[in-house]
């Protein structure tokens, strides 16, 4: 349960940072890290699929981060506010 919570919190922090800075590099790093977690949990040398909740959560987070990256790439770019 704690692992799933931390994975979701990591996604939230990464997505908010990426969207605020309009920089997909943050999202790509999260996807890279979560792909490593997924590989470890699914490989025979790792956890061999023992924790299906974690696997499902990581896959969902990768998909959601992909959607957030698409949003950053294709959303209208607003003009930055004028600093006084």
Residue, then its C-alpha position, 0 to 999 in steps of 0.5 A: x500500500x505504501x509503495x502504491x501511494x509513493x508511486x502516485x505521489x511521485x506522478x503528481x509531483x512530476x506532472x505538476x512540475x512538468x506542466x508548470x515549467x512546460x518542459x517534458x523532460x520532467x515527464x520523460x524522467x518519470x516514465x524512465x524511472x517507472x519503466x525501470x520499476x515495471x521491468x523489475x517487478x515483471x522480470x523473473x530475476x526481480x519480483x516475477x509479477x508477485x505484486x500485481x497492484x504495484x504493476x497496475x499502478x505503475x502502468x497507469x502512471x506511465x499512461x497518465x504521464x504520457x497524457x500529460x506530456x501530450x497536453x504540454x506538447x499540444x496545448x496552446x502556449x499562453x503568453x507569460x505574465x508581464x513582470x512589474 
